[in-house]
Amino acid sequence: MSKPVFDLVIVGVGGQGTLLASKILGQLAMNAKLGVKVSEVHGMSQRGGSVITHVRVGERVHSPLVAMGNADYLVSFEALEAARAAAYLKQGGVLIANSQRISPMPVITGVASYPNNPLQNPALAGRKVEAVDALSLAVEAGSAKAVNLVLLGLLSRHLSFTDEEWKHAIAVCVPRRTLEVNIRAFENGRASLSAAES
Amino acid sequence: MEKNDLSLSQESEERGEETALLLGNEAVAQGAWEAGVKVVSSYPGTPSTEITETAAKFPEVNVQWASNEKVATEVVFGAALAGARAMTCMKHVGVNVAADPLFTAAYTGVNAGMVVCCADDPAMHSSQNEQDSRYYARAAHIPMLEPADSQECKDFTKLAFQMSEDLDTPVFIRLTTRVSHARSVVTLGVRDELSVKPYHKDAMKYVMMPGMARKRHLDVQKREEFLTEAANTLPINVMKLRDTSMGVVTSGICYQYVRDALPNASTLKLGMVYPLPMKLIENFASKVDRLIVIEELEGLIERDMKAAGIACEGKKYTGIQGELSVERIQSALLNKPMPELSANDLPARPPVLCPGCPHRGVFYAFNRLGLRVMGDIGCYTLSALAPLSAMDACLCMGASIGMASGAERAQGREFSKGTVAVLGDSTFIHSGITSLVDAVYNQEAITVVILDNRITGMTGHQQNPASGKDIHGNPAPAVDLEKLCESCGVKHVTVVDPFDLKAVEKALREETARDEVSVIIARRPCALLDKIVRPPYVIENCKNCGACMKLSCPAIEHREDRVEINASLCIGCGMCAQVCPFKAIREGVRA
């Protein structure tokens, strides 16, 4: 368990719901009376491009962007995007990864090929990788859109916020009618690795 | 100002400890609401859009989308003239459109407060250039404030309204992407419910003819001289001495980077970036050994300081390109190596037209017919990327039509038989109508394709005058695009369904062949809004000819010996089945 002071980067593909994940993290930190800044991406890249969101939590946060090599956590919604953003993660940092693969246009058209094992990219050497099939766990919880909550569940094992704090922040940020599914997805994510490890 | 008019005085009105994690954009709207704003009118544009969307949630404020930034600015000026605090918000290039009324509004001044919020986009995350709006403050003699986080977005917006009324001028708030789209904690206050000021006719002040304007120009100068002096004690210009071997003059988001990159450096943080507090800067300069200016984009502050005889350095380290960052500042000033993305041999992931996007078929047809394409600003600009590569030029909102006209005048009428101008419904309303009138008037032979997807798409689905709804989603009169084009003098207006590729091609063949101006309206709602619930298509006995790949659909994926349709992405638009020469693609069965 680390102190709830951390630099975190979220990456994925536009449309995957990365913004909700960062909003919940920001809410969580604010509720705990911590300094927090969240830097989002809106606009063009949301149309299926690479997206990146920065979350910084600390006593006093200045820059809203995580400096390269400083992230304690990298939360990746897609395998190739994890490899692309690996340089943000510090030595010993933790990658929370959805193992799902989404082909980018150059792969779709056949001019490039999808890398074989993006989560074993050399750029990730020295980092701890925790990967789950978040899409399946989200579908199991009741919605393919809940990938973000599965990944937050997995991340929650590393942060010293209580279960109650997490659920409060989630309740503030998600529409009421989806709360139940989202909480279930969060719990699926939180339990996923311990189940795999046992 | 002698009466200490410009002090921030929101402490008394803060409502306890209620806080929220707001985007800079949301905080500007919150500040405007607390300042009693009554009218907001804007045209959407990344990274400014959420200001107006957030303002629309406050029932006390009259908030509407305007046809373009010029209209929005005129509406807001009229509201201020008629006694209500008013605000317009736009992206940096929107200021170009709004510049005409703005420059003269600086002469007339306002009655109630008028704030113009412009959001610059250094690094061009979602823009066609990275122009620096601070030039406009200088050129139009309009004061400009630049907040550095969400709390300041709220506070500075309130101050801007107060300054606007105290100084009788519009006031700029300048944001950049990393302030607009970063969330940080904001203390919420209550609304200052102001009554609408009385309207007074004052032709000497508000009718800008030469005789009146000459007098007002003197007032502009007096106001600026006064504010330049007052800036030296303005509480949002903050000097903080730490280690005095290096002092940094900075503002906005750059201040945040400087605090992380050079935590021991002394700082002069400029909350107002125009006019500059030159005496305060001189005072700061006298206290530090080495003076650096850290500013994104142009070196405006540095240049003004040098012109005032203050020795400093800045752009020789940071350059004028893109966004700054903690890493760039440390690399420039501390010689720390610039970290690199270690895995840059990975396939890129550019943004793409969505599966089922109605624009796709139109651009596919342009390619089939080998047309030259004068493009425009919107989601469809993505068709310029491979593999569609179906756009020849894209300049600014509405430029497609004028470019096609100019190309015809250069190359002759035959050229227009192989050329189209293409733009979206919202872009056409924004600034395509006048160009269409121009083309008809000048008897050109161009063909204009309006992609009518019933919404303003790229900025995140805002209503517009052709969509039939207002900003709140309430029914509103919809511009009839066919009748509008006809009334401009266009004799041939054809409406097609962009999912029907044969019809699109036929219309393009016929209309480009005409020796006069014609318009094709490709009408179908945005795929993200009009959820078609058709089963995904399937491929059987694929001959791997690659014909369907030319659609550039993210749901159709290339494999070694065949293509596959990704059922989780396919929305069943059926365009691929239309282009398959072997009839290998067919509608799937509902699961």
Interface residues (C-beta under 8 A of the other chain):
Chain A: V13 G14 S22 K23 G26 Q27 M30 G35 V36 K37 V38 S39 E40 V41 H42 G43 M44 S45 Q46 R47 G48 G49 S50 V61 H62 S63 P64 L65 A67 M68 G69 L80 E81 A83 R84 A85 A86 A87 S103 P104 M105 P106 V107 I108 T109 G110 V111 A112 S113 Y114 P115 P118 N121 P122 A123 A144
Chain B: T19 L21 L23 T46 P47 T49 E50 H125 S126 D149 R178 H181 A182 R183 S184 V185 I253 Y255 Q256 Y257 R259 D260 S325 V326 E327 P339 E340 L341 S342 A343 L346 P347 A348 R349 P350 P351 V352 L353 C354 C379 L382 L385 A386 P387 M458 T459 G460 M549 S552 P554 I556 E557 H558 S568
